[in-house]
Amino acid sequence: MILIVYYSGEGHTEKVATVLAEKVGGRLARIEPVSEVGMFRKGMMPMFGTRAEIRPMKTDLSDVDFLVVATPVWSRKVPPYVNEYLAGVKNAAGKPFSVLAEMGGSGGENAVEIVRKSLEAKGMRFVSSAVTVESEVDAGRFGPTIEEFARTIAGVAAPAS
Ligand SMILES: Cc1cc2nc3c(=O)[nH]c(=O)nc-3n(C[C@H](O)[C@H](O)[C@H](O)COP(=O)(O)O)c2cc1C
């Protein structure tokens, strides 16, 4: 089972995650904040790696074969709700994961590294990452990026014999 966990404030990450789910046959799970913080705190909280409460969701990966985390880039980092999800992940040791970062224009690789370090600390195995840009998502021009990303996931989740 490929689980695609994502947070999306304005719908861009959701759009990309949905297309990815169709391509790899993944199950989508949305990170839902208990309450959205205001714009000032949105900018500040990621800088300090802060966490913020989310609604209960699947964090036990016992029956998951592959995890994808898709996140918007906030202040070159990730939203506090994504930090909260990552902190809760359990029974994940040895499992492969990939990271997708959706951004306005810069900081995508930095956000990928944050997710990567957090999941590697849980014993998970990094496979691949992709970065999409808001303007390209708006214009529907992210297809090739996701196509390539999906191939790296399918290659591990269902290796060709
Ligand atoms: C609080 C906040 C901080 C942001 N910081 C960055 C940033 O550092 N770099 C960047 O490229 N985009 C940044 N953005 C833009 C988002 O990454 C971009 O709009 C993305 O498409 C949002 O995805 P969503 O529609 O799934 O929420 C920021 C947006 C918000 C709300």
The ligand as a Tripos MOL2 file, in Angstrom:
@<TRIPOS>MOLECULE
LIG
   31    33     1     0     0
SMALL
NO_CHARGES

@<TRIPOS>ATOM
      1 C1          3.4350   31.1820    5.3850 C.3       1 LIG1
      2 C2          3.9250   30.9000    4.0050 C.ar      1 LIG1
      3 C3          5.2890   30.8710    3.7610 C.ar      1 LIG1
      4 C4          5.7760   30.5850    2.4660 C.ar      1 LIG1
      5 N1          7.1210   30.5170    2.2660 N.ar      1 LIG1
      6 C5          7.6060   30.1750    1.0280 C.ar      1 LIG1
      7 C6          9.0240   30.0270    0.7980 C.ar      1 LIG1
      8 O1          9.8570   30.1680    1.6910 O.2       1 LIG1
      9 N2          9.4220   29.7100   -0.4600 N.ar      1 LIG1
     10 C7          8.5490   29.5260   -1.4990 C.ar      1 LIG1
     11 O2          8.9810   29.2340   -2.6050 O.2       1 LIG1
     12 N3          7.2020   29.6370   -1.3080 N.ar      1 LIG1
     13 C8          6.7120   29.9490   -0.0740 C.ar      1 LIG1
     14 N4          5.3500   30.0550    0.1330 N.ar      1 LIG1
     15 C9          4.4560   29.7930   -1.0050 C.3       1 LIG1
     16 C10         3.8820   28.3830   -1.0110 C.3       1 LIG1
     17 O3          4.8850   27.3960   -0.9030 O.3       1 LIG1
     18 C11         3.1090   28.1520   -2.3170 C.3       1 LIG1
     19 O4          2.1020   29.1300   -2.4080 O.3       1 LIG1
     20 C12         2.4990   26.7740   -2.4120 C.3       1 LIG1
     21 O5          1.9450   26.6290   -3.7190 O.3       1 LIG1
     22 C13         1.3910   26.5710   -1.3920 C.3       1 LIG1
     23 O6          0.8520   25.2710   -1.5290 O.3       1 LIG1
     24 P1         -0.6750   24.9810   -1.1420 P.3       1 LIG1
     25 O7         -1.5450   25.6650   -2.1700 O.co2     1 LIG1
     26 O8         -0.8070   23.4820   -1.2260 O.co2     1 LIG1
     27 O9         -0.8930   25.5010    0.2300 O.co2     1 LIG1
     28 C14         4.8620   30.3410    1.4010 C.ar      1 LIG1
     29 C15         3.4760   30.3800    1.6550 C.ar      1 LIG1
     30 C16         3.0040   30.6370    2.9320 C.ar      1 LIG1
     31 C17         1.5260   30.6460    3.1940 C.3       1 LIG1
@<TRIPOS>BOND
     1     1     2 1
     2     2     3 ar
     3     2    30 ar
     4     3     4 ar
     5     4     5 ar
     6     4    28 ar
     7     5     6 ar
     8     6     7 ar
     9     6    13 1
    10     7     8 2
    11     7     9 ar
    12     9    10 ar
    13    10    11 2
    14    10    12 ar
    15    12    13 ar
    16    13    14 ar
    17    14    15 1
    18    14    28 ar
    19    15    16 1
    20    16    17 1
    21    16    18 1
    22    18    19 1
    23    18    20 1
    24    20    21 1
    25    20    22 1
    26    22    23 1
    27    23    24 1
    28    24    25 2
    29    24    26 1
    30    24    27 1
    31    28    29 ar
    32    29    30 ar
    33    30    31 1
@<TRIPOS>SUBSTRUCTURE
     1 LIG1         1 GROUP 0 **** ****
